[in-house]
Amino acid sequence: MWARNIKWANAYLAKSGSKVRVPEGTTLHDLRHFYATVLIRSGATPKQVQMRLGHAKPSITLNVFTHLWEAEADRTADMMEAVLSDVP
């Protein structure tokens, strides 16, 4: 059933003119990781991702995906600078 859905998705993408394709060999688990990555890159919190993925605890989510939030660490200095710029 999954292979059939991939073929259907790729046919739909091709028909719509998109160059995007679902790579051959993609699994449901890959799709789950893709979903989590999109959520994280879009600003979702660990708790939000945990709830969407159905993990029992946020620590499970962080153990798997913490490297994606680490990429966001550079923004914390900018956040503090923005707050402190208003302090006399």
Rosetta silent file (secondary structure, phi, psi, omega in degrees, C-alpha in Angstrom):
SEQUENCE: MWARNIKWANAYLAKSGSKVRVPEGTTLHDLRHFYATVLIRSGATPKQVQMRLGHAKPSITLNVFTHLWEAEADRTADMMEAVLSDVP
SCORE:     score description
SCORE:     0.000 S_00000001
   1 L     0.000  -42.380 -178.778    0.000    0.000    0.000 S_00000001
   2 H   -62.641  -44.813  179.755    2.839    2.417    0.889 S_00000001
   3 H   -60.627  -38.826  178.518    4.629    1.820   -2.442 S_00000001
   4 H   -64.212  -40.244  178.706    1.359    2.486   -4.272 S_00000001
   5 H   -66.543  -36.270  176.996    0.925    5.786   -2.386 S_00000001
   6 H   -64.126  -45.371  178.427    4.461    6.857   -3.306 S_00000001
   7 H   -61.288  -42.251  178.678    3.750    6.154   -6.982 S_00000001
   8 H   -62.243  -45.997 -179.135    0.478    8.069   -6.719 S_00000001
   9 H   -61.951  -44.074 -179.827    2.179   11.014   -5.011 S_00000001
  10 H   -66.416  -37.062  176.450    4.954   11.152   -7.603 S_00000001
  11 H   -64.483  -42.381  178.720    2.440   10.964  -10.454 S_00000001
  12 H   -63.996  -44.272  179.166    0.453   13.805   -8.883 S_00000001
  13 H   -61.358  -43.847  179.371    3.605   15.881   -8.371 S_00000001
  14 H   -63.245  -44.332 -179.321    4.674   15.328  -11.975 S_00000001
  15 H   -62.722  -34.229 -178.710    1.202   16.196  -13.288 S_00000001
  16 L   -82.112   -2.765  177.176    1.164   19.408  -11.270 S_00000001
  17 L    89.476    4.751  179.981    4.507   20.437  -12.757 S_00000001
  18 L   -77.165  145.460  174.935    6.505   20.076   -9.569 S_00000001
  19 L   -89.187   -7.792 -179.754   10.105   18.882   -9.732 S_00000001
  20 L   -73.691  139.446  175.228    9.768   17.458   -6.217 S_00000001
  21 L  -138.502  152.458  172.159    9.494   13.674   -5.919 S_00000001
  22 L   -78.783  119.753 -177.316    9.218   11.227   -3.047 S_00000001
  23 L   -61.610  143.796  177.007   12.565    9.389   -3.165 S_00000001
  24 L   -61.033  139.237 -179.915   12.451    5.682   -3.923 S_00000001
  25 L    88.438    0.376  178.274   12.800    3.645   -0.765 S_00000001
  26 L   -64.380  135.094 -179.424   11.180    6.294    1.439 S_00000001
  27 L  -108.884  168.682  174.765    9.527    4.711    4.472 S_00000001
  28 H   -61.461  -34.587  178.462    6.741    5.842    6.781 S_00000001
  29 H   -64.864  -39.211  175.491    9.427    6.362    9.419 S_00000001
  30 H   -60.996  -41.884  179.146   11.248    8.726    7.029 S_00000001
  31 H   -63.145  -39.105  177.703    8.010   10.637    6.556 S_00000001
  32 H   -62.041  -43.967  178.033    7.602   10.902   10.328 S_00000001
  33 H   -66.377  -38.470  176.933   11.103   12.373   10.665 S_00000001
  34 H   -60.820  -45.141  179.333   10.427   14.763    7.808 S_00000001
  35 H   -59.083  -47.168  179.821    7.241   15.917    9.548 S_00000001
  36 H   -62.536  -41.259 -179.862    9.091   16.498   12.823 S_00000001
  37 H   -63.137  -42.607  178.164   11.866   18.366   11.022 S_00000001
  38 H   -62.319  -42.880  178.206    9.389   20.678    9.298 S_00000001
  39 H   -59.760  -47.192 -177.148    7.710   21.406   12.636 S_00000001
  40 H   -65.440  -46.837 -179.958   11.037   22.178   14.325 S_00000001
  41 H   -64.241  -22.602  179.187   12.339   24.332   11.466 S_00000001
  42 L   -89.664    1.110  174.762    9.041   26.221   11.549 S_00000001
  43 L   102.911    9.139  179.346    9.520   27.100   15.219 S_00000001
  44 L   -66.566  145.644  178.035    7.601   24.375   17.063 S_00000001
  45 L   -80.800  162.182  175.811    8.641   23.777   20.651 S_00000001
  46 H   -55.152  -38.845  179.787    9.832   20.375   21.902 S_00000001
  47 H   -64.454  -42.212  179.356    6.498   19.968   23.705 S_00000001
  48 H   -63.431  -43.509  179.597    4.511   20.683   20.541 S_00000001
  49 H   -66.556  -42.180  177.988    6.549   18.173   18.522 S_00000001
  50 H   -55.265  -46.370 -178.012    6.263   15.609   21.317 S_00000001
  51 H   -65.931  -41.034 -179.440    2.491   15.913   21.283 S_00000001
  52 H   -67.046  -36.655 -178.093    2.247   15.664   17.475 S_00000001
  53 H   -85.435  -14.184  178.753    4.490   12.593   17.321 S_00000001
  54 L    80.719   20.873  175.711    2.818   10.929   20.292 S_00000001
  55 L   -69.290  145.854 -178.251    5.972   10.537   22.358 S_00000001
  56 L   -66.402  -34.159 -176.955    5.291    9.772   26.021 S_00000001
  57 L  -139.871  151.032  176.463    7.703   12.476   27.212 S_00000001
  58 H   -61.070  -26.823 -179.657    9.414   15.520   25.674 S_00000001
  59 H   -62.840  -31.434  176.772   12.750   13.946   26.595 S_00000001
  60 H   -65.311  -45.848  178.893   12.151   11.251   23.975 S_00000001
  61 H   -60.663  -45.809 -179.246   11.599   13.917   21.334 S_00000001
  62 H   -65.113  -36.860  178.510   14.696   15.817   22.446 S_00000001
  63 H   -61.042  -34.406 -177.357   16.833   12.661   22.421 S_00000001
  64 H   -87.425  -39.103 -168.500   15.976   12.110   18.761 S_00000001
  65 H  -115.998    8.612 -175.152   15.749   15.662   17.411 S_00000001
  66 H   -57.047  -31.895 -179.876   17.877   17.864   19.685 S_00000001
  67 H   -60.929  -26.638  178.784   20.411   18.429   16.898 S_00000001
  68 H   -75.988  -34.510  175.799   17.751   20.323   14.962 S_00000001
  69 H   -74.663  -29.702  178.304   17.086   22.718   17.839 S_00000001
  70 H   -58.995  -32.981  178.821   20.837   23.208   18.351 S_00000001
  71 L   -63.447  -20.994 -179.836   20.925   24.845   14.927 S_00000001
  72 L   -88.664   -4.775 -174.757   18.632   27.500   16.385 S_00000001
  73 L   -58.525  -31.295 -178.598   20.978   28.314   19.286 S_00000001
  74 L   -62.761  -24.084 -178.754   22.490   31.289   17.457 S_00000001
  75 H   -74.002  -18.144 -176.493   19.170   33.124   17.659 S_00000001
  76 H   -65.254  -37.796  177.567   19.249   33.302   21.456 S_00000001
  77 H   -63.036  -40.358  177.869   21.876   36.058   21.445 S_00000001
  78 H   -64.272  -37.418  178.668   19.711   38.036   19.027 S_00000001
  79 H   -63.418  -46.640 -179.915   16.700   37.537   21.287 S_00000001
  80 H   -65.195  -40.695  179.042   18.556   38.864   24.321 S_00000001
  81 H   -61.449  -41.910  179.164   19.946   41.792   22.364 S_00000001
  82 H   -62.836  -41.103  179.926   16.455   42.753   21.198 S_00000001
  83 H   -68.886  -43.934 -175.030   15.104   42.699   24.759 S_00000001
  84 H   -75.139  -17.968  179.346   18.060   44.569   26.232 S_00000001
  85 L   -66.288  -20.277  178.981   18.014   47.245   23.530 S_00000001
  86 L   -90.126   -7.087 -178.265   14.910   48.661   25.236 S_00000001
  87 L   -86.057  128.996 -178.706   16.584   48.824   28.660 S_00000001
  88 L   -69.276    0.000    0.000   17.929   52.304   29.522 S_00000001
